[in-house]
Amino acid sequence: MVHLTLLDNSHTVDIPQSVKDSLRKFRFTRRDAGSAALVIKVNKAKLIMEEVELFDNITIGDLADELPENSPRFIVLSYEYHHKDGRKSFPLVLVNWSPTTSEIGMLTLHASAFLDFQATADVSKVIDVRSPEEFTKAAVDAKLSAF
């Protein structure tokens, strides 16, 4: 009799329970003003995701200044969005920060983990950003108005 063991190789990077808990808490935090961001990175040596920082009431410009120029990040953004009809909402947006100056192996690892992270974060609106110049309030507003 032959026994086969099937390995689940679909995850290149693990998402620890602590990151899942942070994502869940971030998703369900009620906001009535300002934007907030949860920044996650891939630890290449350990092949796991790690929480980098949580920003509360941060502007897009300030957030762009906080992000590394040479290293990709996943940012779950609760964005204060002002609709044309005067309403205000706080959609969740996944910002895929992948600067072109990042090391190619890190970009590849980051890209391979993207779909799993998106599913875990449960965010359907995605904005891909390759440089700080692309990450502005006007650019985010334009992307959100297109959704």
Residue frames relative to the residue before (quaternion, step in Angstrom):
aa qw qx qy qz dx dy dz
M 1.0000 0.0000 0.0000 0.0000 0.00 0.00 0.00
V 0.2259 -0.7743 0.5820 0.1031 3.58 -0.94 0.97
H 0.1732 -0.7696 0.6076 0.0926 3.55 -0.91 0.95
L 0.1560 -0.7793 0.6019 0.0786 3.53 -0.85 0.98
T 0.1722 -0.7542 0.6251 0.1038 3.53 -1.01 0.84
L 0.2026 -0.7771 0.5865 0.1048 3.52 -0.72 1.07
L 0.2076 -0.7753 0.5881 0.1001 3.51 -0.83 1.03
D 0.3637 -0.7065 0.5610 0.2320 3.55 -1.02 0.75
N 0.0175 -0.8250 0.5637 -0.0378 3.55 -0.21 1.28
S 0.4038 0.7490 -0.4534 0.2654 3.58 1.22 0.27
H 0.7144 0.3980 -0.2542 0.5163 3.61 1.17 -0.35
T 0.2332 -0.7787 0.5663 0.1359 3.56 -0.56 1.14
V 0.7772 0.1785 -0.0753 0.5988 3.55 1.15 -0.69
D 0.3556 -0.7431 0.5282 0.2060 3.58 -0.80 1.00
I 0.2438 -0.7221 0.6274 0.1598 3.51 -1.24 0.63
P 0.3125 -0.7854 0.5035 0.1788 3.60 -0.25 1.25
Q 0.6514 -0.5282 0.3771 0.3930 3.56 -1.21 0.49
S 0.6084 0.5670 -0.3611 0.4219 3.61 1.02 -0.70
V 0.6544 0.4845 -0.3074 0.4924 3.61 1.04 -0.77
K 0.6304 0.5224 -0.3318 0.4686 3.60 1.00 -0.80
D 0.6468 0.5130 -0.3147 0.4684 3.59 1.00 -0.81
S 0.6449 0.5131 -0.3148 0.4709 3.60 0.99 -0.82
L 0.6372 0.5254 -0.3190 0.4650 3.58 1.01 -0.83
R 0.6658 0.5061 -0.3009 0.4582 3.57 0.91 -0.94
K 0.6564 0.5045 -0.3086 0.4684 3.58 0.91 -0.91
F 0.6521 0.5214 -0.3076 0.4565 3.59 0.96 -0.90
R 0.6434 0.5470 -0.3122 0.4351 3.60 0.95 -0.92
F 0.7970 0.3544 -0.1521 0.4648 3.54 0.86 -0.97
T 0.4499 0.6482 -0.4773 0.3867 3.58 1.24 0.29
R 0.3445 -0.7432 0.5402 0.1929 3.58 -0.75 1.08
R 0.0623 -0.7910 0.6084 0.0172 3.53 -0.94 0.93
D 0.1212 -0.7968 0.5857 0.0863 3.55 -1.07 0.68
A 0.7871 0.0913 -0.0934 0.6028 3.58 1.28 0.06
G 0.8166 0.2807 -0.2088 0.4590 3.55 -1.17 0.66
S 0.4306 -0.6726 0.5436 0.2582 3.52 -1.34 0.34
A 0.1390 -0.7701 0.6180 0.0758 3.55 -1.19 0.62
A 0.1100 -0.8075 0.5784 0.0362 3.57 -1.13 0.58
L 0.1648 -0.7340 0.6520 0.0948 3.52 -1.14 0.82
V 0.1540 -0.8137 0.5590 0.0411 3.57 -0.56 1.21
I 0.0740 -0.7947 0.6020 -0.0247 3.55 -0.85 1.14
K 0.0958 -0.7877 0.6054 0.0618 3.56 -1.05 0.76
V 0.4351 -0.6397 0.5575 0.3010 3.53 -1.34 0.27
N 0.2655 -0.7248 0.6153 0.1598 3.55 -0.90 1.00
K 0.3513 -0.7895 0.4701 0.1795 3.56 -0.26 1.32
A 0.6626 0.5227 -0.3112 0.4368 3.59 0.97 -0.82
K 0.7740 0.3473 -0.1693 0.5016 3.60 0.95 -0.90
L 0.2935 -0.7786 0.4915 0.2570 3.59 1.32 -0.32
I 0.5468 0.5440 -0.4412 0.4587 3.53 0.89 1.06
M 0.4467 -0.6418 0.5382 0.3146 3.54 -1.30 0.29
E 0.1074 -0.7908 0.6020 0.0288 3.52 -1.13 0.77
E 0.4536 -0.6496 0.5327 0.2973 3.54 -1.12 0.71
V 0.2752 -0.7668 0.5610 0.1466 3.55 -0.85 1.01
E 0.7729 -0.2340 0.2059 0.5527 3.55 0.74 -1.07
L 0.2554 -0.7191 0.6251 0.1638 3.51 -1.31 0.50
F 0.1078 -0.7887 0.6043 0.0333 3.56 -0.76 1.07
D 0.1121 -0.7767 0.6170 0.0589 3.55 -0.94 0.90
N 0.8416 0.0620 -0.0868 0.5294 3.56 -0.99 0.91
I 0.3634 0.7189 -0.4953 0.3253 3.56 0.71 1.16
T 0.4125 -0.6829 0.5386 0.2709 3.56 -1.09 0.68
I 0.6328 -0.5188 0.4032 0.4098 3.57 -1.26 0.37
G 0.6417 0.5346 -0.3249 0.4438 3.61 0.97 -0.80
D 0.6720 0.4808 -0.2943 0.4803 3.57 0.96 -0.87
L 0.6327 0.5239 -0.3314 0.4640 3.57 1.03 -0.77
A 0.6331 0.5274 -0.3268 0.4628 3.59 0.96 -0.85
D 0.6507 0.5196 -0.3111 0.4581 3.59 1.03 -0.78
E 0.6677 0.5181 -0.2881 0.4503 3.60 1.13 -0.66
L 0.6397 0.5594 -0.3285 0.4123 3.60 1.15 -0.54
P 0.5153 -0.6588 0.4486 0.3149 3.59 -1.02 0.77
E 0.4903 -0.6888 0.4592 0.2728 3.55 -1.02 0.82
N 0.7991 0.3033 -0.1290 0.5028 3.60 1.12 -0.59
S 0.7116 0.4073 -0.2485 0.5157 3.58 1.15 0.42
P 0.4154 -0.7337 0.4771 0.2480 3.62 -0.76 1.00
R 0.0674 -0.7763 0.6264 0.0191 3.54 -1.25 0.58
F 0.2961 -0.6650 0.6428 0.2386 3.51 -1.37 0.36
I 0.0537 -0.7935 0.6060 0.0145 3.58 -0.81 0.97
V 0.1632 -0.7329 0.6521 0.1045 3.55 -0.80 1.05
L 0.0977 -0.8309 0.5468 -0.0327 3.50 -0.51 1.30
S 0.1605 -0.7126 0.6748 0.1053 3.54 -0.94 0.97
Y 0.0902 -0.8679 0.4874 -0.0332 3.51 -0.09 1.40
E 0.3570 -0.7065 0.5673 0.2274 3.58 -0.87 0.95
Y 0.0170 -0.8251 0.5607 -0.0666 3.56 -0.28 1.35
H 0.2054 -0.7739 0.5917 0.0934 3.54 -0.83 1.04
H 0.3013 -0.7688 0.5433 0.1516 3.57 -0.56 1.21
K 0.6468 -0.5442 0.3786 0.3771 3.55 -1.24 0.50
D 0.6922 0.4700 -0.2815 0.4698 3.60 1.13 -0.60
G 0.6596 -0.5474 0.2961 0.4215 3.59 1.26 0.27
R 0.5335 0.6180 -0.4193 0.3970 3.60 1.23 -0.23
K 0.2255 -0.7336 0.6228 0.1520 3.52 -1.30 0.47
S 0.0214 0.7875 -0.6157 0.0204 3.59 -0.97 0.86
F 0.3131 -0.7415 0.5685 0.1699 3.54 -1.33 0.28
P 0.0188 -0.8295 0.5582 -0.0002 3.60 0.46 1.15
L 0.3987 -0.6580 0.5750 0.2781 3.52 -1.27 0.52
V 0.0571 -0.7868 0.6141 -0.0246 3.52 -0.91 1.02
L 0.2497 -0.7329 0.6095 0.1703 3.56 -1.03 0.79
V 0.1459 -0.7727 0.6149 0.0597 3.54 -0.64 1.17
N 0.1909 -0.7708 0.6023 0.0815 3.53 -0.70 1.15
W 0.1027 -0.8162 0.5686 -0.0021 3.55 0.00 1.39
S 0.2064 0.7773 -0.5687 0.1726 3.58 -0.38 1.21
P 0.1807 -0.8309 0.5205 0.0777 3.57 0.26 1.31
T 0.5387 -0.6488 0.4403 0.3083 3.55 -1.00 0.87
T 0.6433 0.5318 -0.3194 0.4487 3.60 1.21 -0.40
S 0.4608 0.6828 -0.4496 0.3454 3.61 1.27 0.03
E 0.5927 -0.5502 0.4523 0.3760 3.53 -1.25 0.51
I 0.5599 -0.6664 0.3813 0.3114 3.59 -0.83 1.03
G 0.6364 0.5263 -0.3350 0.4536 3.61 1.00 -0.73
M 0.6522 0.5035 -0.3070 0.4764 3.57 1.05 -0.77
L 0.6322 0.5254 -0.3241 0.4682 3.59 1.02 -0.80
T 0.6484 0.5193 -0.3092 0.4630 3.58 1.00 -0.85
L 0.6622 0.4979 -0.2960 0.4754 3.57 0.93 -0.90
H 0.6340 0.5313 -0.3078 0.4701 3.56 1.00 -0.89
A 0.6741 0.4965 -0.2875 0.4652 3.59 0.90 -0.97
S 0.6605 0.5152 -0.3147 0.4465 3.59 0.97 -0.80
A 0.7019 0.4550 -0.2581 0.4834 3.60 1.17 -0.56
F 0.4623 0.7430 -0.4138 0.2509 3.58 1.25 -0.35
L 0.7088 0.4690 -0.2880 0.4412 3.62 0.67 -1.02
D 0.6376 0.5147 -0.3249 0.4722 3.57 1.01 -0.78
F 0.6584 0.4939 -0.3131 0.4738 3.58 0.96 -0.84
Q 0.6392 0.5307 -0.3309 0.4475 3.60 0.92 -0.88
A 0.6649 0.4954 -0.3029 0.4699 3.59 0.95 -0.87
T 0.6621 0.5035 -0.3025 0.4654 3.59 0.96 -0.85
A 0.6872 0.4641 -0.2713 0.4887 3.59 0.99 -0.86
D 0.2403 -0.8084 0.4987 0.2002 3.58 1.27 -0.46
V 0.4364 0.6545 -0.4776 0.3913 3.54 0.83 1.11
S 0.2460 -0.8096 0.5188 0.1224 3.58 -0.67 1.09
K 0.6612 0.4753 -0.3108 0.4902 3.60 1.13 -0.55
V 0.0067 -0.8174 0.5734 -0.0558 3.57 -0.59 1.19
I 0.0745 -0.7623 0.6421 0.0322 3.53 -1.02 0.90
D 0.2247 -0.7632 0.5943 0.1173 3.56 -0.77 1.08
V 0.0322 -0.7968 0.6029 -0.0248 3.56 -0.83 1.03
R 0.1862 -0.8139 0.5470 0.0601 3.56 -0.81 1.09
S 0.8009 0.0968 -0.0512 0.5888 3.61 1.21 -0.39
P 0.6397 -0.5399 0.3758 0.3975 3.60 -1.17 0.51
E 0.6171 0.5709 -0.3444 0.4180 3.60 1.07 -0.69
E 0.6561 0.5061 -0.2983 0.4737 3.60 1.20 -0.54
F 0.6898 0.4837 -0.2615 0.4709 3.57 1.20 -0.50
T 0.2790 0.7454 -0.5433 0.2669 3.55 0.20 1.36
K 0.6577 -0.4868 0.3873 0.4247 3.57 -1.28 0.30
A 0.6479 0.5243 -0.3190 0.4511 3.60 0.94 -0.87
A 0.6624 0.5002 -0.3070 0.4656 3.60 0.96 -0.84
V 0.6542 0.4967 -0.3124 0.4772 3.61 0.97 -0.83
D 0.6363 0.5247 -0.3213 0.4654 3.59 0.96 -0.86
A 0.6575 0.5134 -0.3069 0.4582 3.58 0.93 -0.91
K 0.6555 0.5027 -0.3113 0.4698 3.60 0.94 -0.88
L 0.6858 0.4904 -0.2948 0.4497 3.59 0.88 -0.92
S 0.6447 0.5097 -0.3377 0.4588 3.60 1.01 -0.69
A 0.6371 0.5297 -0.3214 0.4586 3.60 1.22 -0.42
F 0.5921 0.5876 -0.3702 0.4087 3.63 1.19 -0.44
